[in-house]
Amino acid sequence: MATVGEGLDKAVQGAFTRPIPKSAGAQMRYLVKQHKGSTKQVARLLDITQRTVERYVKDQIKKPRPHLAARMEREVRRRWQPQVRARAKQVAATTGGIMIDTRARFGFTAAPGSTDDARLRHLTLALPPRHAARLFDAQEAGATERHLQQIAAEALGEVYFRDNGRRAQGLEVELTDLEHIEFDL
């Protein structure tokens, strides 16, 4: 199942100007540098021993186990090019907006039996900058996945279903059964 938070992260990662470090040693050195040289903090972050971190930094260990390799890559991606990441979010939130491509079940608050019954829809459309700003602000504030889905549903409701206030006044949109969601800056 896709999540809104992961989709936002992938969209921002598309703005990176350089690839993340490939080798385990380079990734570990980057994480140690980000934690101001503290191998102890990196060990705690990755749930390994401090000595193991030191061995990766010195290239004494070159091939991590698959679960550790995935955690290292995830943590490096999360911290990689923070200025580029911030600039991409700023552009999306002020001038560029964000593209959303989703397949989910959309339901509405309406009379039973109406055409507003929930059904699967595939939507691809541009969200204005104010909606991108809401999504990024909520994500940075630590919003739950359900809250991010609610913000996305409100944005889709306004832009697609209510056509920016030109029709279906008062229609409340619910997004459930999220099968796929992608964002693009």
C-alpha positions, -999 to 999 in steps of 0.1 A, spaced: 0 0 0 13 34 -9 15 62 16 13 100 12 44 106 33 65 82 12 52 98 -20 61 133 -8 96 121 1 101 105 -33 90 137 -50 115 158 -31 143 133 -37 137 138 -75 152 172 -70 185 159 -58 215 171 -78 239 143 -68 233 106 -61 236 94 -25 268 76 -16 268 40 -29 292 20 -7 284 11 29 315 28 42 307 61 24 271 60 37 283 53 72 309 81 70 282 105 58 259 95 88 288 100 113 295 134 98 258 144 100 259 134 137 289 156 143 314 127 145 294 107 171 296 70 162 276 63 193 245 82 180 248 65 146 250 31 163 218 40 183 201 52 151 208 20 132 205 -3 162 240 -17 159 271 -15 181 294 15 181 323 -8 172 304 -20 140 299 17 130 336 23 135 345 -8 113 323 4 85 339 39 87 373 23 83 361 1 55 369 -30 76 334 -42 68 322 -37 33 290 -56 28 261 -50 53 233 -74 58 202 -66 37 182 -51 66 211 -29 77 218 -18 42 182 -7 38 182 12 71 215 29 62 202 39 27 169 52 42 187 73 68 212 87 43 183 96 19 164 113 48 194 136 54 209 140 19 211 175 4 190 193 29 193 227 11 182 212 -22 153 195 -4 143 227 13 145 247 -19 123 222 -38 97 223 -11 98 261 -11 92 263 -48 64 238 -47 48 257 -18 50 292 -32 50 291 -70 51 257 -86 25 236 -69 26 198 -70 14 171 -93 -6 142 -78 -13 109 -94 -35 86 -73 -58 56 -75 -81 54 -45 -116 50 -34 -133 84 -31 -165 88 -11 -186 118 -4 -211 130 22 -243 128 3 -277 112 1 -277 73 0 -280 59 -35 -268 90 -52 -240 91 -78 -217 102 -49 -214 66 -36 -177 57 -30 -159 42 -60 -123 37 -72 -110 66 -93 -77 73 -109 -68 110 -108 -38 129 -121 -39 167 -116 -19 197 -105 -25 210 -70 -19 247 -64 10 258 -41 -12 264 -11 -21 226 -10 16 216 -15 25 239 14 -2 223 37 11 188 28 48 197 34 41 216 66 20 188 81 46 162 71 74 183 88 52 187 119 50 150 122 14 144 111 1 109 109 -5 92 76 -42 94 81 -39 132 86 -18 135 54 -45 115 35 -71 138 49 -52 169 36 -47 153 2 -85 144 1 -94 180 9 -71 193 -18 -85 169 -44 -120 178 -33 -114 214 -38 -95 212 -71 -112 183 -88 -146 177 -73 -156 212 -64 -136 228 -93 -122 255 -71 -157 266 -58 -175 265 -92 -197 235 -84 -207 210 -57 -206 235 -28 -203 218 6 -192 184 -8 -169 167 17 -145 142 1 -131 111 19 -101 92 5 -100 55 15 -84 23 1 -54 41 -13 -39 18 -39 -14 42 -55 -1 77 -49 27 96 -65 38 132 -64 59 152 -87 73 187 -82 
